[in-house]
Amino acid sequence: MSENNAADGLPLPRDLAEVPAVEVIATLAVHLMTAAAVQLGLGEPGSDGAVPPADLDEARKLITALAGLVTAAAPEIGSQHAAPLRDGLRTLQLAFREASLVPDPPGSAPGEKLTGPVLP
C-alpha cells in the first residue's frame, strides 16, 4: 500500500497497532505541553502582534494532566524518554508559578501533588 492517498495526495493514517507506545505517550505529552504554554500566554503573537492572553485556570488543568501522564508513564518508557518530558513539565510548572499573581504554596501548584514541590 502506498504512503499517500492517490486521490488527494495526503498521507494515509498509520494503523495504531504499528505505533510504539512510547511514541503515542510522547506525542500526547507534547500536545499537553503546547496547550499549557499557550494558556500561560507563551504562544506566538497573532498577526496583529498581540500576545495571547493567559488563562491560568486552563493551564493548571493541562499541567496537572501532563504531570499525571509523565509520572505514570516514566517507569514504562525509560529514563531516556521520560527525562525530556519531566524537564518540559518542570519548565511549565515554573512558568505557571511566575505567571501567578498569588503563587500557590509549595506542593499545591499544578501537578505538584504528583511531582513534589517545584521551586526555582
SVG drawing of the C-alpha trace seen along z (x, -y; Angstrom):
<svg xmlns="http://www.w3.org/2000/svg" viewBox="-10 -44 28 48">
<polyline fill="none" stroke="black" stroke-width="0.4" points="0.0,0.0 1.3,-3.5 2.2,-6.1 0.0,-8.6 -3.7,-8.6 -3.6,-8.8 -6.9,-10.7 -5.8,-13.7 -2.1,-13.3 -2.5,-13.2 -0.6,-10.7 -2.6,-7.7 -3.1,-7.4 -0.9,-4.9 -2.5,-1.9 -2.4,-2.4 -1.1,1.1 2.0,0.1 2.8,-2.9 5.0,-2.2 3.5,-3.1 6.4,-5.5 5.6,-7.5 1.9,-7.8 2.8,-8.9 5.4,-11.4 3.0,-12.8 0.3,-13.3 2.8,-14.9 3.9,-17.4 0.3,-18.3 -0.4,-18.9 2.8,-20.9 2.0,-23.1 -1.6,-23.7 -0.4,-24.6 2.2,-27.0 -0.4,-28.7 -2.7,-29.0 0.2,-30.5 0.3,-33.3 3.6,-31.9 2.1,-31.3 3.1,-33.0 1.9,-36.6 -1.0,-37.0 -0.8,-38.7 -1.6,-42.0 1.4,-41.4 -0.8,-40.9 0.3,-38.2 -2.4,-35.7 -3.9,-36.2 -3.1,-33.8 -5.8,-31.6 -4.2,-30.1 -7.2,-28.0 -6.9,-26.2 -3.1,-26.0 -3.5,-24.4 -5.7,-21.6 -3.3,-20.9 -0.2,-20.9 -1.8,-18.6 -2.8,-16.2 0.7,-16.3 2.1,-15.6 -0.2,-12.6 0.9,-11.2 4.6,-11.8 4.6,-10.4 2.6,-7.3 4.4,-6.6 8.0,-7.2 8.7,-3.7 7.3,-2.2 9.1,-4.3 12.5,-4.6 14.6,-7.5 15.9,-8.4 12.3,-9.2 11.0,-10.4 13.7,-12.9 12.8,-15.4 9.2,-15.1 10.0,-15.8 12.1,-18.8 9.2,-20.2 6.8,-19.7 9.1,-21.4 9.5,-24.3 5.8,-24.7 5.3,-24.4 7.9,-27.2 6.3,-29.4 2.9,-28.9 4.4,-30.0 5.9,-33.0 2.7,-34.0 0.6,-33.7 -0.2,-36.9 -0.6,-34.9 1.6,-31.8 0.4,-28.5 2.1,-27.2 4.9,-24.7 3.3,-21.3 0.0,-22.9 0.8,-24.3 -0.3,-22.4 0.9,-18.8 2.9,-19.1 0.8,-16.6 2.3,-14.1 5.8,-15.5 6.5,-17.1 7.2,-20.8 8.9,-22.6 10.8,-25.7 13.2,-27.9"/>
</svg>
